[in-house]
Amino acid sequence: MADLAAAAAAIAAHHGVPPDQVRPVPGGMDNHAFTLGEHLFLRIAQPGSEDQLRRETLVIGPARAAGVRTPAIIAYDDSLRLTCTPYLVQERVPGTDLAAAESPAAPHLLRDLGRDLARLHSLAPVAGLHVEVGGDPVDLVDAMATVGYLDSDTARWLTRWFAHLDELRPPEGVAVLHGDVAPQNVLSGADGGYAALVDWGDTHLGDPAGDFAKLPLSEVVEALAGYAELAPEAPVSATAVLRVHLHWALARLRDPTPQPGRRHWTAPPASRVLGLLRFLSDPPAAWSHLVPTRLPRP
């Protein structure tokens, strides 16, 4: 870490920031992060995460040009002159991420986030991004029943539920995705409003509904309302989002390892499926037709 601190100080000096204003930021999975004074933020890629940092440079410019609120890139350096891996210097946006906030996100913040996702998804495909395909959730159900994660009656019920959702949802599109629209990557300002969407290392091309997979469904409702204001002709549907949440909830149950102390609400194995239960126990009117208790018996 001493070498990293020295590298961060050298990068700070290059940008006119004295070494006593360099502060490490704990908690990064793919990068070592530092604040450089009041106005700059530095991330140095962890070994093995170099490509994630490079992908950020492909998307942030077009996203900002489309109006997405995200910090501008000040410098990207993969020369390895000062560090053993590439680094990225960006504007520092004052704010608190939603995972650290003491109160639930305000509806107007979530609607502004949804509008930004609509702007992002309107971009033409960005060269250099890979396509991610989510796979067939019914195959997952079959596999979980085969090895004993699910009983056969529950597996049949889930298969009918996915078939019901597939009948209702529009065909999947392919859009530029942020890929990690999770509470810890959404910043709110001092006024409680939406400040920025950060950390683009998981950006890729895929189904737009995937960008709503890491928000609790109670927050998705407001984000989708904002999204539909800018994309009324082809908004992401509640059906597609619910299908993604159900698919990911089942996949998470395959690893029952406890995850104490993690900031992400989906880290504990049962959080996703219980989140679905909480949401669907009293769903908004626009979601009520998706509730599995309405499914016909075979």
Secondary structure, DSSP 8 states (H G I E B T S, - for coil): -HHHHHHHHHHHHHTT--GGGEEEETT-SSEEEEEETTTEEEEEE-TT-HHHHHHHHHHHHHHHHTT-----EEEEE-S-SSSSS-EEEEE----EETTT-SS---HHHHHHHHHHHHHHHTS---TT--B-----HHHHHHHHHHHTSS-HHHHHHHHHHHHHHHHHS-----EEE-S---GGGEEE-TTSSEEEE---TT-EEE-GGGGGTTS-HHHHHHHHHHHHHH-SSS---HHHHHHHHHHHHHHHHT-----TT-SSTT-STTHHHHHHHHHHTS--GGGGGG-GGG----
